Amino acid sequence: MAKIFKSIEPGGRADYGLYGSKAMAGMAAGVFSNLALAIFLPLKGRWKWLRLAFVIGSLNNLFNILRLLYYSKLGRFKQRERLLDLTEMRPDARVLDIGSRNGLLAIGAAKRSPGLKVTAVDDWKYGGSEETLRSNTDLEEVGGRVHVYDADPHQLSFPDSSFEVILSDFYLHKIGRKERGIGQEKSLKGKARQTWRRQERAKALSELDRVLAPGGVMVLSDIAHTTEYAEFLKEQNYSVHTYGPYRDIALPLKVVVAKKPM
């Protein structure tokens, strides 16, 4: 029973955590509360339509719970392999996983080749933890090949051109929320807030551009703003291709593959 609350790759040992676990808990509460209201409402008159609305609400919440469970337990591993394939990286490449959370991409990359030099970066504002990431690298026996850093994506400590491959999955769209400028963000409304968040994402992309070596590749997977990422990188003269959305993984993620000019 406990396994239902874990996200472990088939044949693996590391637990990457259920994606959206807090959201699923809220949706589960919605399923039961809506059903309870539907059961106790009268069957006649206008109440029957309200009753139907509560039933539909319960079914919608249940569908979204199942969708997140599928992504957590199967879809995310399929997407990871897809992203790693798209990099076409050399077996001795220097790889940066930005927004590593519990290490899904970083560990997957390290397991592909013992010659890869993998760096996992996060500040864990959006979930996961450094302790879990380090534990997962040990469980999957790649602890000596994955280097973990707690860092702000706006200001990375690595020298220019430090990596040949940069990976990001389901992370960049969150930048601008709970950021170091959260006080400033709270003072903004509407379009001004959206503009500020877009500027924060652009700062992070600029840092990724700085640390990527000429001829290197970025593979950025996300549920939102992928057109924005592609346009930004095209302005930096990257060769850019966008793939997806991939609906076989339960969430409609798109992937931006961008190669930096030599």
C-alpha positions as CSV (number, residue, x, y, z in Angstrom):
1,M,0.0,0.0,0.0
2,A,2.8,2.4,0.8
3,K,4.1,2.1,-2.7
4,I,1.2,4.0,-4.1
5,F,2.6,7.1,-2.4
6,K,6.1,6.7,-4.0
7,S,7.5,7.3,-7.5
8,I,10.1,4.5,-8.1
9,E,11.3,3.6,-11.5
10,P,10.5,0.0,-12.5
11,G,13.7,-1.9,-11.5
12,G,15.1,1.0,-9.6
13,R,15.4,2.0,-5.9
14,A,15.2,5.8,-5.7
15,D,11.9,7.5,-4.8
16,Y,11.5,10.7,-6.8
17,G,8.3,11.7,-5.0
18,L,4.7,12.0,-6.4
19,Y,4.4,15.1,-8.6
20,G,1.7,17.4,-7.3
21,S,1.1,15.4,-4.0
22,K,-0.4,18.5,-2.3
23,A,-2.6,19.2,-5.2
24,M,-3.7,15.5,-5.2
25,A,-4.6,15.7,-1.5
26,G,-6.8,18.8,-2.2
27,M,-8.4,17.1,-5.2
28,A,-9.1,13.9,-3.1
29,A,-10.9,16.1,-0.5
30,G,-12.9,17.6,-3.3
31,V,-13.9,14.2,-4.6
32,F,-15.4,13.2,-1.2
33,S,-17.0,16.6,-0.4
34,N,-18.6,16.9,-3.8
35,L,-20.0,13.3,-3.6
36,A,-21.3,14.0,-0.1
37,L,-23.1,17.1,-1.3
38,A,-24.5,15.2,-4.3
39,I,-25.8,12.4,-2.1
40,F,-27.6,14.6,0.4
41,L,-29.2,17.1,-2.1
42,P,-32.8,16.5,-3.0
43,L,-33.5,14.5,-6.2
44,K,-36.2,16.8,-7.6
45,G,-36.4,20.2,-9.1
46,R,-33.5,22.5,-9.7
47,W,-31.5,20.6,-7.1
48,K,-30.9,17.7,-9.5
49,W,-28.8,20.0,-11.7
50,L,-26.7,21.1,-8.8
51,R,-26.4,17.5,-7.8
52,L,-25.2,16.7,-11.3
53,A,-22.6,19.5,-11.1
54,F,-21.2,18.1,-7.9
55,V,-20.9,14.6,-9.4
56,I,-19.1,16.0,-12.5
57,G,-16.8,18.0,-10.2
58,S,-15.9,14.7,-8.3
59,L,-15.2,12.9,-11.6
60,N,-13.0,15.7,-12.8
61,N,-11.0,15.7,-9.6
62,L,-10.7,11.9,-9.8
63,F,-9.5,12.1,-13.4
64,N,-6.8,14.7,-12.5
65,I,-5.6,12.5,-9.5
66,L,-5.3,9.5,-11.8
67,R,-3.5,11.7,-14.4
68,L,-0.9,12.9,-11.9
69,L,-0.4,9.4,-10.5
70,Y,0.2,8.1,-14.0
71,Y,2.8,10.8,-14.7
72,S,4.5,10.2,-11.4
73,K,4.7,6.5,-11.7
74,L,5.3,5.9,-15.5
75,G,5.0,9.1,-17.6
76,R,7.9,11.0,-16.1
77,F,10.3,8.1,-16.7
78,K,9.2,7.9,-20.4
79,Q,9.7,11.6,-20.7
80,R,13.2,11.5,-19.0
81,E,14.4,9.0,-21.6
82,R,12.9,11.1,-24.4
83,L,14.8,14.2,-23.2
84,L,18.1,12.3,-22.8
85,D,17.7,10.9,-26.3
86,L,17.2,14.4,-27.7
87,T,20.5,15.6,-26.3
88,E,22.5,13.2,-28.5
89,M,25.3,13.8,-25.9
90,R,28.7,12.3,-26.1
91,P,29.5,9.7,-23.4
92,D,32.0,12.1,-21.8
93,A,29.9,15.3,-21.9
94,R,29.6,17.8,-19.0
95,V,25.8,17.9,-18.1
96,L,23.9,20.4,-16.1
97,D,20.4,19.5,-14.7
98,I,18.8,22.7,-13.6
99,G,15.9,22.4,-11.2
100,S,16.9,18.8,-10.4
101,R,14.4,18.3,-7.5
102,N,15.0,14.7,-6.4
103,G,17.4,13.9,-9.2
104,L,15.3,12.2,-11.9
105,L,17.2,13.7,-14.9
106,A,20.6,13.9,-13.3
107,I,20.5,10.2,-12.2
108,G,19.1,9.1,-15.5
109,A,21.9,10.8,-17.3
110,A,24.6,9.5,-15.0
111,K,23.4,5.9,-15.5
112,R,23.8,6.2,-19.3
113,S,27.5,6.5,-19.3
114,P,30.2,6.3,-16.5
115,G,32.1,9.0,-18.4
116,L,29.4,11.7,-18.1
117,K,30.1,14.5,-15.6
118,V,26.7,15.4,-14.2
119,T,25.9,18.5,-12.1
120,A,22.5,18.8,-10.4
121,V,21.4,22.3,-9.3
122,D,18.3,23.4,-7.4
123,D,17.3,25.6,-4.5
124,W,14.4,23.3,-3.7
125,K,11.8,26.1,-3.4
126,Y,9.4,24.2,-5.6
127,G,9.6,20.7,-4.1
128,G,12.0,17.9,-3.4
129,S,15.1,18.2,-1.2
130,E,18.8,18.1,-1.3
131,E,18.8,15.3,1.2
132,T,16.5,13.2,-1.0
133,L,18.5,13.9,-4.1
134,R,21.8,12.8,-2.4
135,S,20.1,9.7,-1.0
136,N,18.7,8.8,-4.4
137,T,22.2,9.1,-6.1
138,D,23.5,6.6,-3.5
139,L,20.6,4.3,-4.0
140,E,21.2,4.2,-7.7
141,E,24.9,3.9,-7.2
142,V,25.9,7.1,-9.1
143,G,26.8,9.2,-6.0
144,G,30.3,9.7,-7.2
145,R,29.3,11.0,-10.6
146,V,26.5,13.4,-9.7
147,H,27.6,16.7,-8.1
148,V,24.9,18.5,-6.2
149,Y,24.7,22.3,-5.7
150,D,22.2,24.5,-3.9
151,A,22.1,27.5,-6.2
152,D,19.9,30.4,-7.5
153,P,19.2,29.8,-11.2
154,H,19.6,33.5,-11.8
155,Q,23.2,33.5,-10.6
156,L,25.1,30.3,-11.1
157,S,28.6,30.0,-9.7
158,F,30.0,28.1,-12.7
159,P,32.5,29.7,-15.2
160,D,31.4,30.5,-18.7
161,S,31.1,27.5,-21.1
162,S,31.1,24.9,-18.3
163,F,28.7,22.4,-19.9
164,E,28.0,20.8,-23.2
165,V,24.4,19.8,-22.3
166,I,21.8,21.5,-20.2
167,L,18.6,19.7,-19.1
168,S,15.5,21.1,-17.5
169,D,12.2,19.4,-16.9
170,F,9.0,21.0,-15.6
171,Y,11.0,23.7,-13.8
172,L,11.4,27.0,-15.7
173,H,7.8,28.0,-15.7
174,K,7.9,28.2,-11.9
175,I,10.6,30.9,-11.9
176,G,9.2,34.2,-10.7
177,R,7.1,32.5,-8.0
178,K,8.4,32.3,-4.5
179,E,11.6,34.0,-5.8
180,R,14.1,36.1,-4.0
181,G,12.0,39.1,-5.1
182,I,8.8,37.7,-3.7
183,G,8.1,40.9,-1.8
184,Q,8.4,42.8,-5.1
185,E,6.1,40.4,-6.8
186,K,3.4,40.7,-4.2
187,S,3.3,44.5,-4.9
188,L,2.6,43.9,-8.6
189,K,-0.8,43.1,-10.2
190,G,-2.0,41.7,-13.5
191,K,0.1,42.4,-16.5
192,A,2.9,44.0,-14.4
193,R,3.3,40.8,-12.4
194,Q,3.3,38.6,-15.6
195,T,6.0,40.9,-17.1
196,W,8.1,40.6,-14.0
197,R,7.9,36.9,-14.0
198,R,8.8,36.8,-17.7
199,Q,11.9,38.9,-16.9
200,E,12.9,36.6,-14.2
201,R,12.7,33.6,-16.5
202,A,14.7,35.5,-19.1
203,K,17.4,36.1,-16.5
204,A,17.6,32.4,-15.7
205,L,17.8,31.6,-19.4
206,S,20.6,34.1,-19.8
207,E,22.6,32.3,-17.1
208,L,22.0,29.0,-18.8
209,D,23.2,30.5,-22.1
210,R,26.3,31.8,-20.3
211,V,27.4,28.5,-18.8
212,L,26.6,26.5,-22.0
213,A,29.7,25.9,-24.2
214,P,29.6,26.8,-27.9
215,G,28.1,24.0,-29.9
216,G,26.3,22.7,-26.8
217,V,22.6,21.9,-26.5
218,M,19.7,22.8,-24.2
219,V,16.8,20.5,-23.8
220,L,14.0,22.3,-22.0
221,S,10.7,20.4,-21.2
222,D,7.8,22.4,-19.7
223,I,4.1,22.7,-19.5
224,A,4.1,26.4,-20.2
225,H,6.1,29.2,-21.8
226,T,8.0,27.0,-24.3
227,T,7.3,29.5,-27.1
228,E,8.9,32.2,-24.9
229,Y,12.0,30.0,-24.3
230,A,12.3,29.3,-28.1
231,E,12.0,32.9,-29.0
232,F,14.6,34.0,-26.4
233,L,17.1,31.4,-27.6
234,K,16.5,32.2,-31.3
235,E,17.5,35.8,-30.5
236,Q,20.8,34.4,-29.2
237,N,21.3,32.7,-32.6
238,Y,20.5,29.2,-31.4
239,S,19.2,26.6,-33.8
240,V,15.8,25.8,-32.2
241,H,13.3,23.0,-32.6
242,T,10.1,22.5,-30.5
243,Y,8.5,19.1,-30.1
244,G,5.2,18.0,-28.6
245,P,3.0,18.3,-26.7
246,Y,3.5,14.7,-25.7
247,R,0.2,13.4,-24.4
248,D,1.4,9.8,-23.9
249,I,2.8,10.9,-20.5
250,A,-0.5,12.3,-19.1
251,L,0.7,15.9,-19.0
252,P,0.9,18.0,-22.3
253,L,4.6,18.8,-22.0
254,K,6.5,20.4,-24.9
255,V,10.2,20.2,-25.4
256,V,12.5,22.9,-26.8
257,V,15.8,21.6,-28.2
258,A,18.2,24.5,-28.8
259,K,21.8,24.2,-30.1
260,K,24.2,27.0,-29.4
261,P,26.3,28.3,-32.3
262,M,30.0,27.6,-32.4
